């Protein structure tokens, strides 16, 4: 409301203005009002001024399965209805140079694998950790999505949050970590975001509509199947045991070539019985942990990790039992044997410090189009290692390898949208040493079933041709029929000088570069270290050499291929 003297002067000023001029002045004055306070604006529907930011608010997301994108888009829609000026962007589309100019940045990001960023967010994640420039003008908050059944729960979100804090940015809200049922936690985080802007502007936040979640369940969809086939692919005399396992899904299993199958293994009964015996506890006693209520025997068998305990768990065990325990990694059976409990009642405390059994993921080696949607194939190498001169095996690979035909099995499918076949007319280069061959067996079967016209080139390597050539007959048949146009093999121990897949890549650099230059898609699957890194270095060397580029230019070229989904990795 204007004072009388100001209102009189205002009328004197506008008395001789035309109708059109008055309309223009109205808009002009509204613009001045907005610009006088960077956090006040007009709502999109033209209603009374309430909230908003003419200063840009960026809402970015990095996703693997689509959940982070879904959350970000829903929240952006709600924010705009509140009058906030929000720009929502996928992190693979985000201009990294804009980071230094941001005022308000809200990040919704998931974690994949062993605590790593999803492919969509990798460039942003790497840029953030390489950037030495401080960001003191940035206000931010992170919403991290994850799965608490994995040890590195929400690790990517933690890393991004701590890195921005270290760069001098202002954390508006504490990091919010969300489990698979993330709706309520995510909603509360977003309400706090809106309340922050309420405090900045002094207006009342309208009632925030609940985010709709009826489009799909947030929990994993588990299947009940049975072991149909379980055979060792390695011949007699091999140093390895690699199992081809077929699971009958008892109906249609929803998956695609390139996806992974998740299994939560069971601990061995002999170990569980030994732990119960050593501690003197009653295996039928019901205990309530943070996650589940079950008998001690059920907890030790189905729910809690008792193998290769990390240092933090060992330290907690030492505090509970009062023992001085050297820094090392132990199985629980070793701890209770060498450093026993004072009495059976301490078992409750011990059970509550154990982490849950983490699901193990295996690349699916079948195609529903070629092998049928009711069956899933796996290619599993039995992991072995030594502890105190004793031979031990990986929990899940040992568990799967010992399952007889007919055994019931509980599993789920993990989508891998960043590891999918291209259009039928595109060339495909597949590099998969060892069990990295698994998804490429699926790819080739699908390319054959769909009549793909693009060429296929497979690089495979292992120790010996005669004992370790996995799926030898299948691949040789595909090569003879022309489905597999090129087959490049490397068996490291069949000659004095070890030859690996990366050596074959360099030997065929000219032709390989021509395939890539012609639009070919490159896929790598297998262990990250050393295989994955060595293979990527070989590819960079090919690009540098054949493209006549500098090292930096070759790296940028490969990054461009990655952004175009022509360079994909499934490494572990």
N, C-alpha and C positions, 0 to 999 in steps of 0.2 A: 504494500500500500504506500503510495507517495504522499509526502506532506503537502498541505494546501498550496504553498508557494511553488513547489516543484510541479504539481499537477497543473497549475495555471500557466506556467512557462511552457509546459509540454503541449497544452492545447493551442497556445499562441503559435507554436512552432509548426503544428500539423494542420492548422485551419485551412490553408490554401492548397493542401496536397490532394491529388486525385485518388480515386478508389484503387487503381493499380499501384500507385506509389505507396499507399498505406499498406497494401499487401506485402510489397517488397520490404518496407521498413519493419513490418512484423517479423518476417523471416530473418532480417539482418539482426534485430535486437535479440531474437532467440539464439542466434549463433554467438553473439557476444556473451550471452548468459552462460552458454555451455563452456565457452573457452575461458571464462573467468575462473572456473573450477574444473580441473581436468578429470575429476571423478564424478561429475554430474552431467546428465544428458537427458534427451527426450526418448521415451520408450518407443520402440518400433511401431506400435499400433497408434501412436499419436496421442496417447493419454497423458495424464499429468506427469511432470518430471518426478522421477523417483531415483532409480539407481542407474549407474552406468559408468563406463570408463571410456572416454574418448581417447585416453591414453591406452595403447594397445595392450590387451591381455592375451597372451599366447597359451593355448592348451595343446600340448603335443603328446603323441602316444607312440609307443613301440610295442608291437605285438607279434606273436607267433601263431596263435590259434584264433585270434580275432577278438578276444575278450577285452583287451585294453582299448581297441578301436571302438568297440560297442559302448563301453563306459564313457569314453571321451566324447563321442558324438551325442550321447544322451545328455550328458552334463552340459555340453555346449548349447544344446537346444534349450534347456531349462534356463541357463544363464542369459541367453539372448532375450527370452521372455521377461526376464527380470530387468532388462535394459542394459546389460553389460555388453561391451563391445569386444567380443571374443573371436579370435581367429584360431581355428583348430587345424592341425597339420600332422600328418604322419612323419615320423622322424627320418624316414628315408627320403622325404621331400623337403625337409627343413633345411633352410640355407644356413650353414654353419657360421657364416660371417655375421648373421643377424644376432648371434648370442650376445655380443658385446653391447648391442643397442637395446636389449630387452629391459623392460621395467618390471613386468609381472609375468612369470613363467610357471605354469603348472604342468607337471609331467606325470603321465600315467604309463607305467612301463612294467613289463613282465620279465620273468627270469626263465631261462631254458637250460637244459642239460646240467652241467656241473657249475652252476652259478654264473652262467654267461648271458650276455644280452641277446635278445632275438636278432636274427639277421637284419631285420628292418631298422634296428637301432644301433647297429655295430659302428657305423661311421660316426654317429653322434657321440657314442660312448667313448670311442678311441680319441676323437677330437677333444672331448672334455678333459681326458686324462693327459693329453699332450699339450694342451693350452697352458701357457705360462702367464698369460694376461690376467690380472685380477678383475673381478666383476663386482665391485662394491655397490653398484647402482641396481643390481638385480635382486628382486624379491621373488621367492620361489617356494614351492612345496611339492613333494613327491608322493604319489600314490603307487605303491608297489604291489603287483599281483604275483602270486606264487602258489606253491603246493608244499605244505609243511611236512609232507611225507618224505621230502628230499632234504638232505643235510644242508644244502646251500639255499635255504628258504629266503626268497626275496633278495638275493645277494646283489642283483643288478640295481634294484632300487636303492639298497643301502649304499652301494658304491657311488651312484649319481648324487645322492643326498649329501654324503660326506665330502665328495669332491667339490660341489658347489659351496659348501660351508667353508672348506679350506681356501677357496678362492675369494673369500671375503663377502660372499653374497649373504643376504638376510633371509633366514628361514622363517617364513610366515607361520607355517604350521609344522609340527613334528612329522617325521616320516610316518606314513600310515601303511602298515603291512597287512595284506589281505590273503586269506587262504582261498581254497577253491570255492567255498561258499562266501563270496566276497561282498554280496549286495549290501548288507547292513553296514559293514565297516566303510565301504566306499561311499555310501549315502551320508554317513556321519561326517566323513572327511569333507565332502562337497558342501554340506551345510555350514561347516566351519569356514570354508572359502567364502561363501556368500556373507557370512556374519563379519568376516574381515572387511569386506567392502561396505557393509553397513556401518561399521565403525569409522570408516574413512569418510563417508558421506553424511551420516546422521539420519538416514532414512530407515524406515522399517522394512525388513525383508518380508516379501509376501510368503505365504505358505508354500513350501517347496514340495512339488508333487513327488510321490514315491516313484523311483525308477522301476519301470515294468521289466519283469524277468521271465515272462511266460514263454518267450521265444525258444528257450531250451534249458534243460536242467544244468546246474553248475557242477554237479558231482559227476565223477567218471561213470561211464556206462560199462559195467562188467559183464563178461560173457562166461558161461559155464561150458567148457569143452572137454574133450578126452584126447589123450595121446593116441594118434593113429599110426604113426611111424616114428621110430627113433633109431637111426643107424649112424655109425661112425664113418665119415667120408674119407678119412685118412687110411692109407694101406698099411699093412704090416711092416714094421720097421720105422715108422714115422716117429718123430719127436713130439707130435701133437695129437690131440684128440678133438676132432671137429664134428659136431653132430648135425645131421639133417633131421629136423623134427617137424612132423606134420600134425597139426591140431585140428580135429573135427569140431567145428563150432556148434554142432547140434542145431543148425539153422543158419540163416544168412548172417554173416559178420560184415559190418559196414567198414570197409577200408579201401584204400587205393594203393597202387604201387608207389613206393617211396615213404609210406607211413611206417610207424614202429609199433611193436607189440610190447605192452608193459606187463610185468609179472612181479608179484610180491612173493619171494621164495619163503620156504619154511626152514627153520633151523632143524638140524638133525636130532632125531629122538634120542640117540645114544648120548649126545652132548647135554641135552636138556635133563635127562635122567641123572647124569653124572653130577650136574650142578645142584640139582635137588638133593642128591645124596650127600654131597660135600657140605652143603649149608645146613642140612638137617631140618629143612622146612617141610611143610605139608604141601605137596603139589596141588592138592584140591582146594587149598585155601583161596578164597576170593579176595583179590586186591584191586583197589581203584587207583589207577594212575591218572595223569592229566588228560589222557585221551580215551581210555577204555577201561571198563571194569570186567575182569575175567579171572579165572583161576591162575595160580602161579605157573602151572604147566602150560596153559594156553598162552599166557603172556610171553613165556620164554620160547615157545614154539612158533607162534603165528604173528606176534606183534612187535617184539623188541629185538634190536640188534645185539647179538652177543659175540660177534666176530670182529676182530681187528679194531678194538675200541680206540677212539681218538684220545689225545693227551688230556683234554679237558675232563672227559669221563673218568679217566684213570686217576686224575688228581682228586676228583670228588670222592671216588671210591677210597682213596687213601685217607681223606678226612673222616669219612664215615667209620672206617675200620681202625684208624689210629696207626696204620703201618707207614713206614718210610719206603716208598716204592720208587725205584729208578725211573727216569723219564724214558718211556718206551711205549710201544703199542702192544696190547695184549688181547687175547680172547678172554671172555669172562670166565671160562673154565680154568684158564691159567691163573687168573687173579684169585679166585676162591680156593684154588689148590695151594698156591704159594703164599698167599696173604689172606688167610681165612677170616671169616666174620667172627665177632666175639660171641654172638649167639644167633639163633635162627630168626629172632625178631628183626634183625637188621636187614633182612631180605627186602622188606617193604621200601626202605630208603634206597637200597641199591636199584630196585626195579624202577624207581622214579627218576633216577639219573640217566637211565639208558635211553638212547634215541630210538625212534621207530625204525623198523626194517624199511629201508628205502626201496621203492620199486626199481627194477632193472628194465631197461629198454633195449630191445633188439630189432634191428632193421628187418622188415618182412622181406622174405625172398620169394614170394609168390605174387601173382597178379590175379585178381578176382575175375578178370576177363578171360584169362587163359586157364587157370586152375579151378575156377569156380568160387563163388562168394561164401560157400559154406566151409571152406578149409583155409587154413593159414599155415605157411611154411616159415621155419626159422633156420638160420645157419649159426650155430653156437659153438665157439671154441672154449674148451675147458681151460680156465685160467689157473695156472699153478705158480706157487712161490714157496720159499723156504723160510721158516721161522725157527731159530735155534737149531739149525741142521735138520729140521723136520719138514717133510714135504706136505704142503697144504694146498687146498684148492679154493677157488672163488665160490662164494656161497651159492649164487644163482646158477652159474654154469655147471657146478657140480650137482646141484639139485636137479636141473633139467636133464643132464646127461644120464642120470641114474633112473629116470622115470620109465617104467615099463609100459608097453602098449596097453591101452585101456585105462590108464590112470586118469582120474578126473583132474582138471586144471582150471584155475580161476584167472582170467586175464582181461585186459582192456586194450583199446586201440588209441594210440597217440597220433593225431594228425600231424603231418609235416608238410605244410603248404609251401615251404621254401625248398622243397626237394621233389619236384614234379617234372614229368616229361613235357617237352615242348610240343608244338604242332607237328602233325604227322610228316610234313615235308622237310623238317629241319634235321640237320646232321647232329649226332650225339656222340660225344667222347666220354667214355666211362673209365675211371681209374680206381681200381679197388683191390689192393693187395690183401691177402689173407681173407678173413671173414668180411672185409669191406666189399667182397663180391656180392653179398646178399641182395642189396636193392637192385643191382645190375642184372642179376638173374631174373628178377621181377620185371625190370624194364624191357629186357630183350624178349621175354615171353609176351609182354603186352604189345611191343612193337610188331611182333609176328602176328598176334591175334587181330590187331587192328589194321594190318596191311600198310603200315607206315612206309612212306616212300623215301624218307631221309636215310642217310647212311649211318651205320653204327660201327664204332671202333672201341674195342675193349682192351684195356691194359690190366693184366693180372700177374701177381707174383707171389711166391711162397718159397719154402726151403728146397724141396726136391720135386722134380717132374714126376717121378714114378710113384711117390707116396703122398704128395701134397697138392696135386692138381685137382682142386675141388670142382665137381661137376664137369669133369673132363669130357665125357662122352656127349653131354648136352651141348657144350660150347663148340666142340668140333663139328657136331651135326649142324648147328646153326651157321657155322662158318662155311661148311660145304654146300649148304642150300642158299647161301647168299644173304641171309638175314643179318649175319655178323660179317660185315665187309672186311674188317681188319681185326686180327687178334695178335696182340703183342705180349709176349710172355717173358718173365724174368724169374729164374729159380736160383736163388742166391748161393746155394751150397753144392751146385752141380759142377763147379769148376774152382780152380785155386783162388782166383780173384772174385770176390762176391759181386754179383750183378743184381741190382734192384730195379724196381719199376721206373724210378727217376732216371736211371741210365738209359732205358729204352726210350723214354720221352726225349732225351737230348739227342739220341741217335737218329730219331725221326723228326727232328725239329722242323725241317722245311715243310714236309707234308702236313704235320700237325698244325703249323701256323696257317697254312692255306685253308685247312678245315675251319679254324677259328676265324680267320679273316672273312671266310664265306658265310659267316653267321652261325657256325657250329656252337652247340651248347656243351660246356665242360662240367663234369660231375666228379667229385672226389668223395670216397667213403673209406673209413678205416680209422686207425688210431691217430690221434692228433700229433703225438710225439713218439718217435721221430718221423714216422711215415708222412703224415699230413703236411708237416712243415717242409720236409725235403722235397716232396712232390710239388708243392706250391713254388718253392725256390727254382725248381727245374722249369716250371711253366713260365715264370718271370724271365728266366734266362733265355728261353725260346723266343718270347716276345721281344726282349731287348735285342737279341742277335738277329732274328729274321725281320723284325720291323725297323731295324737300324735306329733304335731309341736309346736314350739314357736310362739309367736305373730308375730314376724318379718318373720318367715318362712311361716306362714299362709298368710300374706300380699303378700309375694313374689309369693306364689302359685296362689293367685287370680290375681295378675298382669300377671302371665304367661298365665292364662286362658284368660285374656283380650287380650293379644297379639295374642293368637290363635283364636280370635273371638269366644270364648266359654263363654264369660261373657260380656253381652251387656246391656247398660242402656239407657233408654229414659226418663229422669227425667226433671222436670221443676219447 
